[in-house]
Amino acid sequence: MKQLNSPDNILSAARRVVRMAESRDPERIAESLGIHVMEAPFRRQKGAYKVIKGQRYIFLKEDLTEPMRSIVLLHEIGHDQLHRYRAEIFQEFTLFDMAGSVMEFEANLFAAHIMLPDEDVLRYIEEGFDAAKIAAALGSDINLVALKVSDLSRRGHAFRVPEHKRNFLK
């Protein structure tokens, strides 16, 4: 599966939006980027990103609970930052199923970088936390933690990389 963005570019994009928004809060990030966030009565789909007449929109399933709402919002912001130029080419993203979509993997990695700061994940690893405990401590999902740990390993940190399901938000 050929990536559209390198892992380092995804990390840089995540760091850039955190700096710009001066926050890791997904609502503040969306607002600072000028993205309209709206709730939608989706049945199965958790979120969608779309550019309509030059305006950027994120639609979120109206009954998402935390932390899923934050994860989905960060994922969709990832599409905005990494795939905006493709938003009008296709009808909808195959949300969160990384098995068949490079864009879904990249948006999930983007979300992991914002939701899970390197220093926090590394501190919990040093304290002996497993992926499930790190996810609970940081109000995240075990699969995002696995993606983050995998990327930390890619960047030279030596530890065992936990396995993750590629379609965990499906």
PyMOL commands that set and color helices and strands:
alter all, ss='L'
color gray80, all
select helices_A, chain A and resi 7-21+26-33+68-86+102-115+118-126+131-138+142-154
alter helices_A, ss='H'
color red, helices_A
select strands_A, chain A and resi 36-40+47-52+55-61
alter strands_A, ss='S'
color yellow, strands_A
deselect
rebuild
show_as cartoon
